[in-house]
Amino acid sequence: MDLTSFCRMHGLVEDLRRKCVIEYWEQRNADDPLAQFGPRLLNHLSAILRNEPCSLHDVMRHTGLSAPAASAFVAKLVRAGILRREVNPQNRRSVLITVEPEFRRNLAEIDAKFQEHVAELFRSATSAELEALETVGDLLRRLLESKENQSC
């Protein structure tokens, strides 16, 4: 099975998302507390938002950061008032990490920009091409959900 085209597609989507983060960062550099962290860290923060509430282990898994780097990253953003640590009510020895509500709007702006770029790209696609893309997305979602259920 050759997955080269799928991997290429994934890389293109990741490049587009990074482009949106960089655009946001460049436009807001002077007036946004998130801009002080740079595009790479904004990507990490977006990963936390998409998967919250997160444990530190989850942060490591979703960002690719090592344990010390993830811990330092989270601590820095907690001090800046961007992330919050809370005791997990189901396991008092565990800490859950969430994004503070005011910064959700900023991250939502990045996601909206990403969706605008994607919509613009697919304006010229045929309905058959869009259906094929939706089929691939549904397959990927189903396979990932199946994999998650197996590991629990």
Secondary structure, 3 states (H helix, E strand, C coil): CCCHHHHHHHHHHHHHHHHHHHHHHHHHCCCCHHHHHHHHHHHHHHHHHHHCCECHHHHHHHHCCCHHHHHHHHHHHHHCCCEEEEEECCEEEEEEEEECHHHHHHHHHHHHHHHHHHHHHHCCCCHHHHHHHHHHHHHHHHHHHHHHHHHC
